[in-house]
């Protein structure tokens, strides 16, 4: 699996099954399993110079079927394409690591609030603050939480502290 894969987030049986399928799927394009030592030649039925991708997929479908995992060449082709799309997406997309979310609590803890407030006085915009939190300070926080905090802090600063001094506009003359 690519280094970006997060198999540890899945149940062990699902992760083991994904690794098992991966070995089979990766042998189809170039004829070699992923753990083949350097200098290994592909088996005759998987040699790319002798067999088309469809022929290699048919040969690969026969292997899992022989071990009790019924599979067709079309199924192998579909899994191989899905694997290639998924790996490409994982490599092309930068995503923060999965984090535990505590519902019902402020995602910005007090130490983060102080850090965010100090960064906002350094004339950083929301994206700059969020990026620094992720990259420089290694805090995983959503962009929306940072934006929400800064917007509401700005609203609180714009509002006068003493509302009693404000005229009561709810009464009609």
N, C-alpha and C positions, 0 to 999 in steps of 0.2 A: 504494500500500500504506500502511496505517497506520504511524505513527511507531514503534509497538511491534513491527512485523514485523522479523524478523531474516533477511532474504533473503541477507545476506552469508554466512550459515552454510551455504547450499546451493550446489551447483554452478551455474555461470553459466547453463548451458542451462536448468536447472530454474527459476532465478530469472527468466530472460527469458520463459519460457513462462508463469509465474505472472503476470507483469506484462501479458502479451498477453491472457490470459484475464480478468484484472481489468478491463481497458478494456471488454471485451465485456459482462461480467457487470454492471458498474456502470451501463451505459446502460439496462438493463431497468427498474429501479424508477421513475426520474423522466424517462427519455427522453433524457438528455444524457450524453455521455461525460465522464469525470472531468476531462479537460483542456480542456473547452469554455470559451471565453471568456464573461465575464458578458454577459447579454443574449441569448445564443444561444437560439433556439427549437428544440424537438425536431423531428426529422424526422417526417413524417406517420405512418409506421408505428410510431413509438415515443411519440407524444403520449399522455400518461396520460389526458387529458380525452376522447380519442376511442377509445382502445383499452384493453381489459382487460389485466391482467397476462399471461394466457394468450396473447392475441394478440401482445403485445410479445415474449414468449418465442419464439413461432413465427417472428416476423420476425427475431429475433436469431439463431435457429438456422440460418436460411437463409444468413446472412453467412459464418460460418466454413465451412459446407458448400461454399459457392461458391469458397472459397480452398483447398479440399482437406482441411479438418478436419471430417470427418463428425460432425454433432451433431444431436440431436433437441431439440424444445422441452422434453421431460422432462429431458434432460441439462442444458439451460440452467437450468431451474428447480432441479434438484438442486445444481448448482454455485453458483447464486445463494444458495440457502438455506444451504449449507455455508459460503460466504463470510461471510454475515451472522452465523452462529453463531460462526465462528472469530474474526471481528473483535470481536464482543461479548465473547467469552471473553478475548481478548487485552486488551481495555480494562478488563474487570472484574477481572482477575487480576493481582496484582503478583507478578512473578517476577524473581529476580535474573538478571542477564545470564549467559549460558553462560560457563563457565570451564573451563580446562584442568585435568584432574585427573591428578595424578601418582600412579599406583598403587604401593602398597608402601612409601610414605613417610608420615610423620606429617603430616596436613594442617595441623597447627598448628606453624608455624615458631617458632623461639625468640623472635623479637620479638613475635609474637602471644601466646605463652604469658605473657611478662612483662606485656603489656597486659591480658590476661584476668585474671591474678592480681591486678593492681592494682585492676581494676574490682570483683573479688569482695570486696576489703576495703572497698569503698565501699558495701557492703550492697546490691548489685544482684543480682537473681536471674538465672538462666540466660537467660531471654528478654530481660531488660534489657541484659545484656552483649552478647548476639548482635545485638540491634537497634542498640546503640551502635557495634559493630564495622562493621555494614553502613552505617549512616547517617552517623555522625560521623567514622569513621576510614576509610571506603571500602575495607574488607577484605571479600572474598567468602569466607565460611567457613560450613560447614553448622552448623545448630543442634545436630545430633547430635554433632559434633566438640567443640563448646564444652561441651555437657552431659557428654560422656565425660571430657573433661579435668578438669572441676570435680569430678565424682564420684570419679575416681581420685585426684585431689589430696587430696580430703577423706578418702578411705580411707587414703592414705599418712600423713596427719597424725594419724589416729586410731590407727594401728599404732605400737607402740613401735619405736624405731630399733634398739635392741639386743635382737635376738631370743635371744641367748645367755643373757640374764638371765631369760628366760621358762622355766618348767618344761617339761620334755619330756613331753608327754602321750601320746606314741606308745607308750611302754612300759607294759605292764600290770603291776600290782603282784603 
